[in-house]
Amino acid sequence: MQPSELIPERFRDGAQRMAAALRGVDRVVVAAHVNPDGDAVGAMAAAGHILRALDREFFLYVTPRVPQDLSFLPLPGTAHTTLERLPFTPRWALLLDCGEPRRLGQELADRLPELESLNIDHHLGGDGMGSAGNWVEPQAAATAQLMAYVALAAGLPLEGGLATAVTLGLVTDTGGFRHGNTSADVLRLAAHLVEKGSDLAGVREKLDSNWSQARMHLWGELMRRAELRRGGTVAFCPVRLDDLRATGALKEDLEGFVEQLRQLRGVRAAALLREDAPGCCKFSLRSCGTVDVRAAAAALDGGGHRNAAGGTLRMGMPEAEETLLNALARELDSEGL
């Protein structure tokens, strides 16, 4: 199989459009959503490798920072956490794994009208926010998967740092190839990456064996607190401001906890509600099979995918808990579950 044949037919037009578009950009800020996960960081790194191969000037913008548990990924340049003291004044923005300006962070959202922009994403909920071009593919498992196809459409080999970046995105957004988005296309791409030297097992090891003691203590406390609702079909756990302070953990240490709740026997949907500040709570939802937690999130002005979604509730914890669980119950009721 030729490398270009790895691009599924339904993705070829978009990959070719984006590859051609990237040849016409320069002085680019590459960014994804705030508090980036593995797919966001992997997609940004992959984009940087592509732009470097195309001899384009770029820098990565990450807010508030690259999470500590993802810091093992070699980046193709400095990850700037502010738009002050930049190496150049950007003219373009490449926006990844994000469907709306406010999810980029206020600093970049305010600058966005001054820039030409391209948007590549795999989330449901819109046609993209790029002023010069968009490629939004909800059928893709990860934005890093789409970046791999852009690289192939540009005639670039998936090897070295580019391959590792794509591997990280695939592993994290498929839950280690366990989620329902683990398609044959994803497995073919993963096999090609391994054939080209990507250390898939090494990426999994760095992700799975990189816990701090603070994270262990936080998870232990939350495991004791988690409870079942709605006859055992919903698992729920609140995370209060004091929990992070008491254990010395970071917000990023919560990554993956809601997936653990979903693994409880009989649970169809899991919900984690994190108090970010007085009167402001973030929620994460996970489900399995046909249960559509994105619909529940959308009812609360959130978004995501069918089996993984989230959002923000600007209210105190007691009200946020009731609001979130009611929205989740309504969705499960509508599905007859």
C-alpha positions in Angstrom: 0.0 0.0 0.0 1.3 3.5 -0.9 1.3 5.9 2.0 -1.2 8.2 0.3 -3.6 5.2 0.1 -3.9 5.4 3.9 -6.1 8.4 3.5 -9.7 7.1 3.5 -11.6 8.3 0.4 -14.1 10.4 2.4 -11.2 12.3 3.9 -9.1 12.8 0.7 -10.6 16.1 -0.5 -10.3 17.8 2.9 -6.7 16.5 3.4 -5.7 17.8 0.0 -7.4 21.2 0.6 -5.6 21.7 3.9 -2.2 20.5 2.5 -2.6 23.1 -0.4 -3.7 25.8 2.1 -0.7 25.2 4.3 1.6 25.8 1.4 0.2 29.3 1.1 0.6 30.4 4.8 3.5 31.8 6.7 4.1 33.4 10.1 1.7 31.0 11.7 0.5 30.7 15.3 -0.5 27.0 15.9 -3.0 26.6 18.7 -5.7 24.3 20.1 -8.2 24.5 23.0 -7.2 25.6 26.4 -6.1 22.9 28.9 -5.0 20.8 26.0 -5.3 17.0 26.1 -3.2 14.4 24.3 -5.0 14.9 20.9 -4.7 18.7 21.1 -0.9 18.6 21.9 -0.3 15.8 19.4 -2.2 17.7 16.6 -0.3 20.9 17.4 3.1 19.1 17.3 2.2 17.3 14.1 1.2 20.6 12.5 4.5 22.1 13.6 6.4 19.3 12.0 4.4 19.7 8.8 5.0 23.5 8.7 8.7 23.0 9.3 8.9 20.5 6.4 7.2 23.1 4.2 9.7 25.7 5.4 7.1 27.9 7.0 7.7 30.2 10.0 5.5 29.2 13.0 5.3 29.0 16.7 3.1 26.9 19.0 0.7 28.6 21.5 -0.5 26.6 24.5 -2.5 27.9 27.4 -2.0 27.6 30.2 0.8 25.2 29.4 1.6 21.7 28.1 0.3 19.4 30.9 3.0 17.7 32.8 1.9 14.2 31.9 2.3 15.1 28.2 5.6 16.9 28.5 7.5 13.8 27.3 6.4 14.6 23.7 9.2 16.3 21.8 7.8 19.5 20.3 9.0 21.0 17.0 9.6 24.4 18.7 9.0 26.4 21.9 5.5 26.2 23.3 4.6 29.9 24.0 2.1 30.4 26.8 1.4 34.1 26.0 1.2 36.2 22.9 3.6 38.7 24.3 7.3 38.7 23.4 6.8 36.5 20.3 9.6 35.7 17.8 7.5 37.4 15.1 4.1 39.0 14.5 1.8 36.2 13.3 -0.3 36.7 10.1 -2.0 33.3 10.2 -3.5 31.1 12.8 -3.9 27.3 12.5 -6.6 26.3 14.9 -6.8 22.6 15.9 -9.1 20.4 17.9 -11.3 23.3 18.8 -14.6 24.6 17.3 -15.2 28.0 18.8 -13.0 31.0 19.6 -13.7 31.1 23.4 -12.2 27.6 23.7 -8.9 29.0 22.5 -8.6 31.2 25.5 -9.4 34.9 25.8 -5.9 36.2 24.7 -6.0 34.4 21.3 -9.7 34.8 20.8 -9.2 38.6 21.0 -6.4 38.5 18.4 -8.2 36.2 16.0 -10.0 38.9 14.0 -6.6 40.3 13.0 -5.5 37.0 11.5 -6.3 34.8 8.6 -7.1 31.4 9.9 -7.5 27.7 9.1 -9.4 25.3 11.3 -9.0 21.5 11.5 -11.2 19.7 14.0 -13.2 16.5 14.6 -15.8 17.8 17.1 -19.5 17.9 16.3 -21.3 21.2 16.5 -20.2 23.5 13.7 -18.6 24.0 10.3 -15.4 25.5 11.7 -14.2 29.0 12.7 -11.4 29.4 10.1 -11.7 32.6 8.0 -9.7 31.1 5.1 -10.7 27.4 5.3 -12.2 24.7 7.5 -12.0 20.9 7.7 -14.3 19.5 10.3 -14.6 15.7 10.3 -16.7 14.3 13.2 -16.1 10.8 11.8 -12.4 11.1 12.6 -11.3 9.6 15.9 -8.8 12.4 16.6 -7.6 15.7 15.1 -4.1 14.2 15.1 -5.5 11.5 12.7 -6.6 14.3 10.3 -3.1 15.9 10.6 -1.6 12.6 9.5 -3.7 12.7 6.4 -2.7 16.3 5.7 0.9 15.3 6.0 0.4 12.4 3.6 -1.5 14.6 1.1 1.5 17.0 1.3 3.8 14.1 0.4 5.5 14.0 3.8 6.4 10.6 5.4 4.9 9.8 8.8 8.1 9.2 10.7 10.2 10.7 13.5 8.6 13.4 15.7 5.6 13.7 13.3 4.8 10.0 13.8 5.1 10.2 17.6 2.8 13.2 17.7 0.1 11.5 15.7 0.5 8.3 17.8 -0.1 10.4 21.0 -3.3 11.8 19.6 -4.6 8.5 18.4 -3.8 6.7 21.7 -5.4 9.4 23.9 -8.6 10.1 21.9 -9.4 6.4 21.4 -8.8 5.6 25.0 -5.9 3.3 24.1 -7.9 1.9 21.2 -10.8 0.9 23.4 -13.4 3.4 22.4 -16.0 3.0 19.7 -14.1 5.4 17.5 -11.3 2.9 17.0 -12.1 2.2 13.4 -10.3 0.1 10.8 -8.9 3.3 9.4 -7.4 4.2 12.8 -5.8 0.8 13.2 -4.4 0.9 9.6 -2.9 4.3 10.4 -1.5 3.1 13.7 0.1 0.0 12.1 1.7 2.3 9.5 3.1 4.5 12.2 4.6 1.5 14.0 6.1 0.2 10.8 7.8 3.6 10.3 9.3 3.4 13.8 6.8 5.0 16.1 7.2 3.6 19.6 3.5 2.9 20.4 4.3 0.9 23.5 6.6 3.6 24.7 3.9 6.3 24.3 1.5 4.1 26.3 4.1 3.5 29.0 4.8 7.3 29.4 1.1 8.0 29.6 0.2 5.2 32.0 3.3 5.2 34.3 3.7 8.9 34.9 1.6 9.5 38.0 2.6 11.8 40.9 1.9 10.8 44.5 -0.5 13.8 44.6 -2.5 12.4 41.8 -2.7 9.0 43.5 -4.0 10.7 46.7 -6.6 12.7 44.8 -7.9 9.7 42.9 -8.1 7.7 46.2 -10.2 10.5 47.8 -12.5 10.7 44.7 -12.9 7.0 44.5 -14.3 7.0 48.0 -16.6 9.9 47.2 -18.0 8.6 43.8 -21.6 7.5 43.9 -24.2 5.8 41.7 -27.4 7.6 40.8 -30.5 6.7 38.8 -30.6 3.1 39.8 -26.9 2.6 39.1 -27.0 3.8 35.5 -25.2 7.0 36.3 -21.9 7.4 38.1 -21.2 10.8 39.6 -18.4 12.5 41.4 -17.9 16.1 42.5 -14.5 17.7 42.8 -14.3 20.7 45.1 -11.7 23.5 45.1 -10.2 22.2 48.4 -9.6 18.7 47.0 -6.7 19.9 44.8 -5.3 22.1 47.6 -5.5 19.3 50.1 -3.7 16.7 47.9 -1.3 19.1 46.1 -2.7 17.8 42.8 -3.2 19.8 39.6 -6.3 20.1 37.4 -4.6 17.9 34.8 -4.3 15.1 37.4 -8.1 14.6 36.9 -7.5 13.5 33.3 -8.9 10.0 32.9 -10.9 9.8 36.2 -14.3 10.1 34.6 -13.4 7.1 32.3 -12.8 5.1 35.5 -16.3 5.9 36.7 -17.8 4.7 33.4 -16.2 1.3 34.0 -18.5 0.5 36.9 -20.8 -2.4 36.2 -24.2 -1.2 35.0 -23.2 2.4 34.4 -24.3 3.8 31.1 -23.0 7.4 31.7 -20.5 9.0 34.0 -20.2 12.6 35.2 -17.4 14.5 36.8 -18.2 18.0 38.1 -15.1 20.1 39.0 -15.4 23.4 40.9 -13.0 25.8 39.2 -13.9 28.9 41.1 -16.8 30.0 43.3 -19.8 30.1 40.9 -18.0 28.3 38.1 -17.9 24.5 37.5 -16.6 22.4 34.6 -18.2 19.1 33.8 -17.0 16.0 31.9 -19.3 13.3 30.6 -18.5 9.8 29.3 -20.7 7.0 28.0 -20.6 3.8 26.1 -22.5 2.5 23.1 -25.4 4.5 21.8 -25.7 6.8 24.9 -25.3 10.3 23.6 -23.7 12.5 26.3 -23.0 15.2 23.8 -26.7 15.9 23.6 -26.8 16.3 27.4 -23.8 18.6 27.2 -25.3 20.6 24.3 -28.4 21.3 26.4 -26.0 23.0 28.8 -24.1 25.0 26.1 -21.4 22.4 26.1 -20.2 20.1 23.4 -18.0 17.2 22.3 -18.7 13.7 21.0 -21.4 11.2 21.4 -19.4 9.2 24.1 -17.3 12.1 25.5 -18.4 15.6 26.1 -18.1 18.5 28.5 -18.8 22.1 29.3 -19.1 24.9 31.9 -21.8 25.8 34.3 -21.6 29.2 35.8 -23.2 28.4 39.1 -22.3 27.1 42.5 -21.7 23.4 43.1 -25.1 22.4 44.6 -27.0 24.0 41.7 -24.5 22.7 39.1 -24.9 19.2 40.4 -28.6 19.2 40.1 -28.6 20.9 36.7 -26.0 18.4 35.3 -27.7 15.3 36.6 -31.1 16.4 35.5 -29.8 17.0 31.9 -28.1 13.6 31.9 -31.3 11.9 33.2 -33.4 13.6 30.5 -31.1 12.3 27.8 -31.2 8.8 29.2 -35.0 8.9 29.6 -35.3 10.0 25.9 -33.2 7.0 24.9 -35.4 4.7 27.0 -32.6 3.7 29.3 
